């Protein structure tokens, strides 16, 4: 069974709404820059991809992003309250640290202790389920920066297992001092904008955002379809990707197998593309291993909006869906000069017009997890 | 079906001792990872499942946790505030992710399949078991290792103080297998999982004191498996957040 994508929502540094996000992606616009929302005097030169202006201490920035994306998706899909409240409707939330901004403010004494109720990982999903009246399956899935792609796969799984008839898939993460400082401490952040797959890349840029995708089983109209999913551990290192790309390659092969497709049927790839040397090299190896020496055209969105962490996979699925609808594969913002070692055809400078029938989107994350989904044009 | 189970108390010193034979420099790990490593190895040992048997089977690794990495969050951010960014331990930042435990367990035991960290408040433990059982039932995998972990400390204590409750830790591991997988290695079932789901519901209630966190319902599963499952049993976990899960166990 395929999952029909029937509604989309997004808020990113490119703007509020799916069309603003897709327009930013097509322009290849770099929407990252010095922070206006965070108190980070020691990191003034650091780029971040902010999707919201400064919020008050104790305000749940992730929750605001989430509501914007879900509201847009439900309107886009024409889901009324009765459909959302149907026991066959599930809500899956992908996040790495949704409530951490609130938790941090409580730890700093900037917000009252009772705000800690918004801190546990499941809190946002529970709050949204309560607001929307979702009484079908509700869960928060967290597998680091692969969460968004994994939750799309889990949504497909719930439909195939017959545990839900429709699924609201939400990916969300917000910037906070905790997150920005954490990324900085890893010494993997860029000087200036991120330049995925560029020979002169200097590292990643932290971002924030939310995206929502409505999935439905059965036959009917769709914007696109999710047809396959694969997930695999590197089982090599918890913070560095396997140099031979073994985990990502397995995830990609599994996604293609569950889709009933061969690698030659993939027309384009939405890469994780963090713009760290290790990640870019690992992806190059994995894509060549699965697709052969001439992999399909590849793009990364992280040069434009930064790494939106748990939201990334869902944001990428939203842009990929618009790509399947328009036949335009967005360029890789920030990319100037290719890295010959990668052996990849990086879409850059301008959107590429392609006969897109099926595309793959992949993500990788700390702990060694890799996830891939196959999306195809609506029939 | 459930073919092995192990549970213990997540005491850091005991976990460190237990993890020394599993990983190099276990001191670098947070308590959640230590608990996962020890629980995973103990349940695999009790089942007689070695790395080769895992590699031969399609498999998945899951964890259910309500508190997740709250302790590590507080520890890491405390370091930044106390000693500054330059001297804060960058490794600790990575361990503020609640799926890091699955990465450590994967490396130590050769799990190359998918992973899932499930968080559903107090229903997290049963929800993780439900997800593991569904993966087996639908033949997506032949073997699933499900961890249920909530480790506590000052930060978790503060969180639950604010909520007016006393949290209870849990460290448990369950090995779920398909019948052919268990049969191929001559393993007997402790029980079958005959149903279950995790869902959202508007069921406001008060915080129990003590609060079993992800252990709600899982403690009954552990007790039933210890006593032997003679008839169908239904365990339920409800969280004030609205998260609810139920799991039905049947005789082996």
Interface residues (C-beta under 8 A of the other chain):
Chain A: X42 X43 X87 X91 X96 X97 X100 X103 X104 X107 X108 X113 X114 X116 X117 X119 X120 X121 X122 X123 X125 X126 X127 X129 X130 X133 X134 X135 X136 X137 X138 X139 X140 X141 X142 X143 X144 X150 X154 X157 X160 X161 X163 X178 X181 X182 X183 X184 X185 X186 X187 X230 X231 X232 X233 X234 X235 X236 X237 X238 X239 X247 X250 X365 X366 X367 X368 X369 X371
Chain B: X61 X66 X67 X68 X70 X73 X74 X76 X77 X78 X80 X81 X85 X88 X89 X90 X91 X93 X94 X96 X97 X98 X99 X100 X101 X102 X103 X104 X106 X107 X110 X111 X112 X113 X114 X115 X116 X117 X118 X119 X120 X121 X124 X127 X131 X134 X137 X138 X140 X155 X158 X159 X161 X162 X163 X197 X198 X199 X200 X201 X202 X239 X241 X242 X243
